[in-house]
């Protein structure tokens, strides 16, 4: 295998690995009494407050990946939001906001010289977005 083939193999492997890695961030601010951590799978998402509940924390999360689908980003943002709520013992989240945000942009330009004083170029540019979610972490008895 020559050097060019090795470089191409490393580049393709790197792209394949990065395509599967969605970066998530999350945080919380306690506004009530926290409880013992629970399993994130036990955290339920609410769009309306239940009759009886305790406020525990404000939670937020986001997910980003240039190669992931919008659905994948949504799923990852919600899962991270559940992890943040579970860490403070909340078994529910009243979802307050969910949407897109701009991560950045990138582009590629390919220029080919066609003569001593002429050139031909092609370019492309894209904007990368992520998903963000926020809510009220609650405990429902």
SVG drawing of the C-alpha trace seen along z (x, -y; Angstrom):
<svg xmlns="http://www.w3.org/2000/svg" viewBox="-54 -36 58 38">
<polyline fill="none" stroke="black" stroke-width="0.4" points="0.0,0.0 1.5,-3.3 1.5,-6.5 -1.4,-8.1 -3.5,-5.0 -2.7,-5.1 -3.6,-8.7 -6.9,-8.1 -7.7,-5.2 -7.0,-7.3 -9.1,-10.1 -12.1,-7.9 -11.8,-6.1 -11.8,-9.5 -14.9,-10.7 -16.7,-7.4 -15.9,-7.7 -16.9,-11.4 -20.2,-10.7 -21.3,-8.5 -20.3,-10.9 -23.0,-13.3 -21.7,-15.8 -24.1,-16.6 -23.9,-19.1 -26.3,-19.6 -26.7,-21.5 -29.0,-22.2 -29.7,-24.8 -31.4,-23.6 -34.4,-25.6 -35.8,-23.2 -34.8,-20.2 -32.8,-17.7 -33.3,-14.0 -31.2,-10.8 -30.3,-10.3 -32.5,-7.9 -32.3,-6.1 -32.7,-8.5 -35.1,-6.0 -37.5,-6.6 -37.8,-10.3 -41.0,-11.3 -41.5,-14.3 -44.6,-16.5 -46.1,-19.3 -48.5,-20.2 -47.9,-20.2 -49.4,-17.3 -51.8,-18.2 -49.3,-17.3 -45.5,-18.0 -42.4,-19.4 -40.1,-21.8 -36.5,-20.5 -34.3,-22.3 -34.2,-24.1 -32.5,-21.8 -31.0,-22.4 -29.3,-20.3 -28.1,-20.4 -26.8,-18.1 -24.7,-18.7 -23.2,-16.7 -22.5,-17.8 -23.4,-14.3 -26.4,-13.4 -30.1,-13.7 -32.3,-16.2 -34.2,-13.3 -31.0,-11.9 -30.1,-15.3 -33.6,-15.7 -33.3,-12.2 -29.9,-13.0 -30.9,-16.4 -33.9,-14.8 -31.8,-12.0 -29.3,-14.4 -32.1,-16.5 -33.4,-13.3 -29.8,-12.6 -29.7,-16.1 -33.1,-15.7 -32.3,-12.2 -29.1,-13.5 -31.1,-15.6 -33.8,-13.0 -36.5,-14.4 -38.8,-11.8 -40.4,-14.3 -39.6,-17.3 -42.0,-20.0 -40.6,-20.8 -40.4,-24.6 -38.4,-25.0 -37.1,-22.9 -35.5,-24.0 -32.5,-24.5 -29.5,-26.6 -26.6,-27.4 -23.3,-25.7 -21.3,-27.1 -20.6,-26.9 -18.1,-25.4 -17.2,-25.3 -15.0,-23.8 -13.6,-25.5 -11.9,-23.6 -10.0,-25.7 -8.4,-24.3 -6.1,-26.3 -7.3,-26.0 -4.6,-28.2 -1.7,-30.5 -4.1,-33.3 -7.4,-31.6 -8.9,-29.3 -12.2,-27.5 -13.5,-27.1 -16.4,-25.4 -17.4,-26.0 -20.0,-24.9 -21.0,-26.0 -23.2,-24.7 -24.5,-25.7 -24.4,-23.2 -27.3,-23.2 -27.8,-21.6 -30.9,-20.9 -31.4,-22.6 -34.0,-21.7 -34.9,-23.2 -37.4,-22.5 -38.4,-22.3 -37.3,-19.2 -40.1,-18.0 -40.8,-15.2 -44.3,-13.6 -45.4,-11.5"/>
</svg>
